[in-house]
Amino acid sequence: MARRRDDSAQQPVGGLLTAFSPFGSGIKGVLVSLLGMVIGVLFWRVWCELMIVVFNIYDVLKDIRNRGSGLS
């Protein structure tokens, strides 16, 4: 007869890992993960828009400098 493996010793370890996980388990973990993903996407969008504004300001300053040097 084959011996069954006793998983009862491993269950407390899994429970402790779940209890101390940063997001919890179940639906709470899924919701927190989705919220983190949305916040990450929004942060990335704001960062990209900021870079566009910075480079547009640089282009405008170059134009002003070039117009100023042409008048002298």
Secondary structure by P-SEA (a helix, b strand, c coil): cbbbbbcccaaaaaaaaaaaccccccaaaaaaaaaaaaaaaaaaaaaaaaaaaaaaaaaaaaaaaaaaaaac
